[in-house]
Amino acid sequence: MGCINSKRLVAGVSPAHGSAARGRARAEHDGSAVVEPPASRFQSEVLGSEKKGDGKSEDRNRDGKKSKSNNSSTKGSSGRFSFKMKLSRRLVEAEQNAAGWPPWLTSAAGEAVHGWVPLRADSFEKLDKIGQGTYSSVFKAREVATGKMFALKKVRFDNFQPESVRFMSREISILRRLDHPNIMKLEGLITSRVSNSIYLVFEYMDHDLAGLVSCPDIKFSEAQIKCYMRQLLSGMEHCHVRGVMHRDIKVSNILVSSDGILKIGDFGLANTISPGNRHPLTSRVVTLWYRPPELLMGATHYGVSVDLWSVGCVFAELFLGKPILKGRTEVEQLHKIFKLCGSPPDEFWKKCKLPHATMFKPQTTYESSFRERCQDFPPSAVSLMETLLSIDPNNRGTASSALMSEYFSTKPYACDPSTLPKYQPNKEMDAKNRDDSRR
């Protein structure tokens, strides 16, 4: 694989020389899975030459019918276009393979790594495991040349299945699309020609909110919570403006540096939003305790409001020190939502066309217990929380409107991240270890 120095690593992977929950979501084919980067120069030239041919008007005979010769000419042109596109793809794949990318990756997800070269595995010394998922593990690692710490997310594939590789490529493509101080930046990729895994290289973060919230010795002040929420909503705003839904916002996916900078991580379930695209999405996303009611009722057409519900759950958790909605099943989770937020009015059920709406409609009418549950919270925080946790997704507003809410313009103001207390490294895995030691 191509070697890359430490300066390149920190700045992002350098261009190649020349022009060069998870299991269920993997089955999703929603038509907007991969964000394609700009075409290479060779691809542009091929496409450009074909557009000139497409612009010609069709010759017709005296009866107004298409000329047979022109029709066959059109078929021939179409065949040549298809041949050129295949040739273009093969040349791009050849370039990428020469740069060090394995064929199993370029054949299924060449667009995602276009213009990059892989990092060397021996450039890093793997240290501790700091996270574990269904299809991935996260390790703390030291860059040999500089001693700088990084997080390596190892993604495993089942026998190089192209569908699994394409699923991973969506995460890479989305991360390359985003560039914001409150979103984890993909620094590079490590892979090999024979191994059925790939490492995503990120900057190392000392904490996640799951570890900090669950620590018995840590109690956030109002100014701290406001600081974290402002950063979280700023990162969400960037995602949504650029047409990205995260679809798995929760405290363990929100990282915090030793300098108090919050960053949204784990875009493994993220997807892009295509205006006018009515292709169904999967409802089996977002961790249960943070999943909005429309997904629990089987919605397959939804937008960024699903993230705002999850943000509302995180907001409440920062005050409570524990999740506000802890259902064991989807049915129980939905009923906990109704008990907290109140049963939707009859008008909601009449116009509701969600697949499981009738099955999940509660027999008992619940009054909202939200203000009673959150009586110790600041009034402006309760107001914003109620907006984010609206049963109707159309009433949740946007990340931008949340940032403009009264909550952020009232005292105590959000503190500067640099003034946040310094904590010992604390992650979800640390919280689980603490729980295990208590048992």
C-alpha positions as CSV (number, residue, x, y, z in Angstrom):
1,M,0.0,0.0,0.0
2,G,1.1,3.6,-0.5
3,C,3.0,5.1,2.3
4,I,1.8,8.4,3.8
5,N,3.5,10.7,6.2
6,S,2.2,12.0,9.5
7,K,1.5,15.5,8.1
8,R,-0.7,14.1,5.4
9,L,-2.5,12.0,8.0
10,V,-3.5,14.9,10.2
11,A,-4.6,17.0,7.2
12,G,-6.6,14.1,5.7
13,V,-5.6,11.5,3.2
14,S,-3.7,12.9,0.2
15,P,-5.0,12.4,-3.3
16,A,-3.7,9.5,-5.3
17,H,-1.2,10.3,-8.0
18,G,-3.0,11.2,-11.3
19,S,-6.8,11.5,-11.6
20,A,-7.2,8.8,-9.4
21,A,-29.5,-2.3,14.5
22,R,-26.6,-2.6,11.4
23,G,-27.6,-6.0,10.1
24,R,-31.2,-4.9,9.4
25,A,-30.1,-1.6,7.9
26,R,-27.7,-3.5,5.6
27,A,-30.8,-4.8,3.8
28,E,-32.0,-1.3,3.0
29,H,-32.1,-0.3,-0.6
30,D,-33.4,3.2,-0.5
31,G,-31.9,4.6,-3.7
32,S,-29.7,7.2,-2.0
33,A,-27.0,5.0,-0.4
34,V,-23.9,6.4,-2.0
35,V,-22.8,10.0,-2.5
36,E,-20.7,10.0,-5.6
37,P,-17.7,12.3,-5.7
38,P,-17.0,14.4,-8.8
39,A,-16.2,12.3,-11.9
40,S,-12.6,11.9,-12.9
41,R,-11.2,13.9,-15.9
42,F,-11.5,10.8,-18.0
43,Q,-15.1,10.2,-17.0
44,S,-15.9,13.9,-17.8
45,E,-14.4,13.7,-21.2
46,V,-16.4,10.5,-22.0
47,L,-19.7,12.0,-20.7
48,G,-19.0,15.3,-22.5
49,S,-18.5,13.7,-25.9
50,E,-21.8,11.7,-25.5
51,K,-23.8,14.8,-24.6
52,K,-22.9,16.3,-27.9
53,G,-24.3,13.3,-29.7
54,D,-27.4,13.3,-27.6
55,G,-28.2,16.9,-28.5
56,K,-28.8,16.2,-32.2
57,S,-32.4,16.0,-33.4
58,E,-33.7,12.8,-35.0
59,D,-34.0,12.6,-38.8
60,R,-37.4,11.6,-40.0
61,N,-38.7,10.4,-43.4
62,R,-41.5,12.0,-45.3
63,D,-44.2,10.1,-43.3
64,G,-42.9,11.6,-40.1
65,K,-41.5,8.3,-38.9
66,K,-38.0,7.8,-37.5
67,S,-35.5,6.7,-40.1
68,K,-34.4,3.1,-39.6
69,S,-30.8,4.0,-40.3
70,N,-30.9,6.7,-37.6
71,N,-32.6,4.3,-35.2
72,S,-29.8,1.8,-35.7
73,S,-27.3,4.6,-35.4
74,T,-28.8,5.6,-32.1
75,K,-28.6,2.0,-30.9
76,G,-25.0,1.9,-32.0
77,S,-24.3,5.2,-30.2
78,S,-25.9,3.8,-27.0
79,G,-23.7,0.7,-27.3
80,R,-20.5,2.7,-27.7
81,F,-21.5,4.9,-24.7
82,S,-22.0,1.8,-22.5
83,F,-18.7,0.4,-23.7
84,K,-16.9,3.7,-22.9
85,M,-18.5,3.9,-19.4
86,K,-17.4,0.3,-18.7
87,L,-13.9,1.1,-19.9
88,S,-13.9,4.3,-17.8
89,R,-14.8,2.4,-14.7
90,R,-12.1,-0.3,-15.4
91,L,-9.4,2.4,-15.9
92,V,-10.4,4.1,-12.6
93,E,-10.4,0.8,-10.8
94,A,-6.9,0.1,-12.3
95,E,-5.7,3.4,-11.0
96,Q,-7.1,2.7,-7.5
97,N,-5.6,-0.8,-7.4
98,A,-2.2,0.7,-8.5
99,A,-2.5,3.2,-5.6
100,G,-2.8,0.3,-3.2
101,W,-6.6,-0.3,-2.8
102,P,-7.6,-4.0,-2.9
103,P,-9.7,-5.1,-5.9
104,W,-12.5,-6.4,-3.6
105,L,-12.9,-2.7,-2.4
106,T,-12.6,-0.8,-5.7
107,S,-15.0,-3.1,-7.5
108,A,-17.8,-2.5,-5.0
109,A,-17.0,0.9,-3.6
110,G,-14.5,2.6,-5.8
111,E,-16.4,5.9,-5.7
112,A,-16.0,6.2,-1.9
113,V,-12.2,6.1,-2.0
114,H,-11.8,8.1,-5.3
115,G,-8.7,10.3,-5.1
116,W,-7.4,8.8,-1.9
117,V,-4.5,6.4,-1.1
118,P,-4.6,3.9,1.8
119,L,-2.5,4.4,4.9
120,R,0.0,1.8,6.0
121,A,-1.0,-0.5,8.8
122,D,2.5,-0.5,10.2
123,S,2.2,3.3,10.7
124,F,0.1,2.7,13.8
125,E,0.6,0.8,17.0
126,K,-2.7,-0.6,18.2
127,L,-3.3,-0.1,22.0
128,D,-6.6,-0.7,23.8
129,K,-10.1,-1.6,22.5
130,I,-12.4,1.3,23.4
131,G,-15.6,0.4,21.6
132,Q,-17.5,-2.7,20.3
133,G,-20.4,-2.9,17.8
134,T,-22.1,-5.7,15.8
135,Y,-19.9,-5.2,12.8
136,S,-17.1,-3.1,14.1
137,S,-14.6,-2.6,16.9
138,V,-12.8,0.6,17.9
139,F,-9.2,0.7,19.0
140,K,-7.0,3.4,20.5
141,A,-3.8,3.6,18.5
142,R,-0.6,5.5,18.4
143,E,0.9,6.8,15.2
144,V,4.5,5.5,15.2
145,A,6.1,8.5,13.5
146,T,4.6,11.2,15.8
147,G,3.2,9.5,18.9
148,K,-0.2,11.1,18.2
149,M,-3.2,9.2,19.3
150,F,-5.9,8.1,16.9
151,A,-9.1,5.9,17.0
152,L,-9.2,3.1,14.5
153,K,-12.6,1.7,13.6
154,K,-12.2,-1.8,12.3
155,V,-15.1,-2.8,10.0
156,R,-15.5,-6.5,9.2
157,F,-17.1,-8.0,6.1
158,D,-18.6,-11.4,5.4
159,N,-16.5,-13.0,2.7
160,F,-16.1,-9.7,0.8
161,Q,-19.8,-9.6,0.0
162,P,-20.2,-6.5,-2.4
163,E,-23.4,-5.4,-0.5
164,S,-21.6,-5.3,2.8
165,V,-18.7,-3.3,1.2
166,R,-21.2,-0.9,-0.4
167,F,-22.9,-0.4,2.9
168,M,-19.6,0.6,4.5
169,S,-18.8,2.9,1.5
170,R,-21.9,4.9,2.2
171,E,-20.5,5.9,5.6
172,I,-17.1,6.8,4.1
173,S,-18.8,8.9,1.3
174,I,-21.0,10.7,3.9
175,L,-18.0,11.5,6.2
176,R,-16.1,12.9,3.2
177,R,-19.1,15.2,2.4
178,L,-19.2,16.7,6.0
179,D,-16.6,19.2,7.3
180,H,-17.5,20.8,10.7
181,P,-15.7,21.2,14.0
182,N,-18.6,19.3,15.8
183,I,-18.5,16.2,13.5
184,M,-15.8,13.5,13.6
185,K,-13.4,13.9,10.7
186,L,-12.3,10.8,8.7
187,E,-8.5,11.2,8.6
188,G,-7.8,8.1,6.4
189,L,-8.3,4.4,5.7
190,I,-6.2,1.4,6.3
191,T,-6.8,-1.8,4.3
192,S,-5.1,-4.8,2.7
193,R,-5.4,-6.8,-0.4
194,V,-6.1,-10.1,1.5
195,S,-7.8,-9.1,4.8
196,N,-11.6,-8.9,4.8
197,S,-11.6,-5.8,7.0
198,I,-10.9,-2.1,6.7
199,Y,-9.9,0.5,9.3
200,L,-11.4,4.0,9.4
201,V,-8.9,6.4,11.0
202,F,-10.3,9.2,13.2
203,E,-8.8,11.6,15.7
204,Y,-8.8,10.2,19.2
205,M,-11.4,11.6,21.7
206,D,-11.1,11.0,25.4
207,H,-14.8,10.8,26.3
208,D,-18.2,10.1,25.0
209,L,-21.4,11.4,26.7
210,A,-22.4,7.9,27.7
211,G,-19.4,7.6,29.9
212,L,-19.6,11.1,31.3
213,V,-23.4,11.1,32.0
214,S,-23.2,7.7,33.8
215,C,-20.3,8.6,36.0
216,P,-21.5,9.1,39.6
217,D,-18.9,11.8,40.3
218,I,-20.0,14.0,37.4
219,K,-22.9,16.4,37.5
220,F,-23.3,18.9,34.7
221,S,-24.1,22.5,35.4
222,E,-26.7,24.4,33.3
223,A,-23.9,26.3,31.5
224,Q,-22.1,23.0,30.7
225,I,-25.3,21.4,29.3
226,K,-26.0,24.5,27.2
227,C,-22.4,24.3,25.9
228,Y,-22.8,20.6,24.9
229,M,-26.2,21.2,23.4
230,R,-25.1,24.2,21.3
231,Q,-22.3,22.1,19.9
232,L,-24.5,19.1,19.2
233,L,-27.2,21.2,17.4
234,S,-24.5,23.0,15.4
235,G,-23.2,19.6,14.2
236,M,-26.7,18.5,13.4
237,E,-27.4,21.7,11.5
238,H,-24.4,21.0,9.3
239,C,-25.5,17.5,8.6
240,H,-29.1,18.4,7.8
241,V,-28.2,21.4,5.6
242,R,-26.0,19.1,3.6
243,G,-28.7,16.5,3.2
244,V,-27.6,13.9,5.7
245,M,-29.6,12.1,8.3
246,H,-27.6,10.5,11.1
247,R,-30.3,8.0,12.2
248,D,-28.4,6.9,15.4
249,I,-28.0,9.9,17.7
250,K,-27.4,8.7,21.2
251,V,-25.0,9.6,24.1
252,S,-22.5,6.9,23.1
253,N,-22.2,8.3,19.6
254,I,-21.4,11.8,20.8
255,L,-17.7,12.2,21.6
256,V,-16.0,14.9,23.7
257,S,-12.3,15.8,23.6
258,S,-10.2,16.7,26.6
259,D,-10.6,20.4,25.5
260,G,-14.4,20.2,25.7
261,I,-15.1,20.0,22.0
262,L,-18.1,17.8,21.2
263,K,-18.2,15.8,17.9
264,I,-20.9,13.6,16.4
265,G,-19.6,10.2,15.5
266,D,-20.6,6.8,14.1
267,F,-22.3,7.5,10.8
268,G,-22.8,3.8,10.0
269,L,-26.6,4.2,9.8
270,A,-26.5,7.6,8.2
271,N,-28.2,8.3,4.9
272,T,-28.6,11.1,2.4
273,I,-31.8,12.9,1.7
274,S,-32.8,13.3,-2.0
275,P,-35.5,15.9,-2.7
276,G,-38.4,14.3,-4.5
277,N,-37.1,10.8,-3.9
278,R,-40.1,8.7,-2.6
279,H,-38.2,5.4,-2.4
280,P,-39.0,3.8,1.0
281,L,-36.4,3.9,3.8
282,T,-36.1,1.3,6.6
283,S,-37.8,2.1,9.9
284,R,-35.4,-0.2,11.7
285,V,-32.9,2.5,12.6
286,V,-32.1,4.6,15.7
287,T,-31.3,2.8,19.0
288,L,-34.7,2.0,20.7
289,W,-34.5,4.5,23.6
290,Y,-33.8,7.3,21.2
291,R,-36.2,6.2,18.4
292,P,-39.0,8.6,17.4
293,P,-42.7,7.4,17.5
294,E,-43.1,7.5,13.7
295,L,-40.3,4.9,13.2
296,L,-41.8,2.8,16.0
297,M,-45.1,2.9,14.0
298,G,-43.3,1.7,10.8
299,A,-42.7,5.0,8.9
300,T,-40.7,4.4,5.7
301,H,-40.9,8.0,4.5
302,Y,-39.3,10.5,6.9
303,G,-36.7,13.2,7.2
304,V,-34.2,14.9,9.5
305,S,-36.8,15.3,12.2
306,V,-35.9,11.7,13.4
307,D,-32.6,13.1,14.5
308,L,-34.2,16.0,16.4
309,W,-36.3,13.5,18.5
310,S,-33.0,11.7,19.4
311,V,-31.4,15.1,20.2
312,G,-34.3,15.8,22.6
313,C,-33.8,12.5,24.3
314,V,-30.1,13.3,24.8
315,F,-31.0,16.8,26.1
316,A,-33.1,15.3,28.8
317,E,-30.5,12.7,29.7
318,L,-27.9,15.4,30.3
319,F,-30.2,16.8,33.1
320,L,-31.4,13.5,34.5
321,G,-28.2,11.5,34.3
322,K,-30.0,8.6,32.7
323,P,-32.2,8.0,29.6
324,I,-35.6,9.5,29.9
325,L,-37.4,6.7,27.9
326,K,-36.2,3.2,28.6
327,G,-38.5,0.7,27.0
328,R,-37.7,-3.0,26.6
329,T,-39.7,-3.5,23.5
330,E,-41.0,-1.3,20.7
331,V,-44.5,-1.5,22.0
332,E,-43.4,-0.6,25.5
333,Q,-41.2,2.2,24.2
334,L,-44.1,3.8,22.3
335,H,-46.4,3.6,25.3
336,K,-43.7,5.3,27.5
337,I,-43.5,8.0,24.9
338,F,-47.3,8.6,25.1
339,K,-47.2,8.5,28.9
340,L,-44.5,11.2,28.9
341,C,-45.7,13.4,26.0
342,G,-49.5,12.6,26.2
343,S,-51.6,10.7,23.8
344,P,-51.9,12.2,20.3
345,P,-55.4,13.8,19.6
346,D,-58.0,11.9,17.5
347,E,-57.1,14.1,14.5
348,F,-53.6,12.6,14.6
349,W,-54.9,9.1,14.4
350,K,-57.4,9.9,11.7
351,K,-54.8,11.3,9.3
352,C,-52.0,8.9,10.4
353,K,-51.3,6.4,7.7
354,L,-48.3,4.6,9.3
355,P,-48.3,0.8,9.0
356,H,-48.5,0.0,12.7
357,A,-50.5,3.0,13.9
358,T,-53.8,1.1,14.6
359,M,-51.9,-1.7,16.3
360,F,-50.0,0.6,18.6
361,K,-52.8,3.1,19.4
362,P,-53.2,3.1,23.2
363,Q,-56.5,2.1,24.7
364,T,-56.0,4.6,27.5
365,T,-55.8,8.3,26.9
366,Y,-52.6,9.7,28.6
367,E,-52.2,13.3,29.8
368,S,-48.7,14.7,29.3
369,S,-46.5,14.2,32.4
370,F,-43.6,16.0,30.8
371,R,-43.5,19.2,32.9
372,E,-44.0,17.2,36.1
373,R,-41.1,14.9,35.1
374,C,-38.9,17.8,34.2
375,Q,-40.0,20.2,37.0
376,D,-36.4,20.8,38.1
377,F,-35.3,21.8,34.7
378,P,-35.0,25.5,33.6
379,P,-38.3,26.6,31.9
380,S,-36.6,27.5,28.6
381,A,-35.0,24.1,28.5
382,V,-38.4,22.4,29.1
383,S,-39.9,24.5,26.3
384,L,-37.2,23.5,23.8
385,M,-37.3,19.8,25.0
386,E,-41.1,19.7,24.4
387,T,-40.6,21.0,20.9
388,L,-37.9,18.4,20.0
389,L,-40.0,15.7,21.6
390,S,-43.2,16.5,19.7
391,I,-45.1,13.4,18.6
392,D,-45.8,15.0,15.3
393,P,-42.4,15.2,13.4
394,N,-43.6,18.4,11.6
395,N,-43.7,20.2,15.0
396,R,-40.1,19.5,16.0
397,G,-38.7,22.5,14.1
398,T,-35.1,22.3,12.8
399,A,-31.6,22.3,14.3
400,S,-31.3,25.9,13.2
401,S,-34.5,27.0,14.9
402,A,-33.4,25.2,18.1
403,L,-30.2,27.2,18.1
404,M,-32.2,30.4,17.9
405,S,-34.5,29.4,20.7
406,E,-34.9,31.3,24.0
407,Y,-32.9,28.6,25.8
408,F,-29.6,29.8,24.3
409,S,-30.3,33.5,24.9
410,T,-31.1,33.3,28.6
411,K,-28.7,33.1,31.6
412,P,-26.7,31.2,32.5
413,Y,-25.2,31.3,29.0
414,A,-23.3,28.4,27.5
415,C,-19.8,28.3,28.8
416,D,-16.8,28.2,26.5
417,P,-15.7,24.6,25.8
418,S,-12.1,25.4,27.0
419,T,-13.5,26.2,30.5
420,L,-15.2,22.8,30.9
421,P,-13.8,20.6,33.7
422,K,-11.0,18.1,32.8
423,Y,-12.2,14.5,33.4
424,Q,-10.4,11.2,33.3
425,P,-11.0,9.4,30.0
426,N,-14.6,8.1,30.2
427,K,-16.5,6.1,27.5
428,E,-19.5,3.8,27.2
429,M,-17.2,0.8,27.7
430,D,-15.9,2.4,31.0
431,A,-19.5,2.8,32.1
432,K,-20.3,-0.9,31.4
433,N,-17.2,-1.9,33.3
434,R,-18.4,0.1,36.3
435,D,-21.8,-1.5,36.1
436,D,-20.2,-5.0,35.9
437,S,-18.0,-4.3,39.0
438,R,-21.1,-3.3,41.0
439,R,-22.8,-6.6,40.3
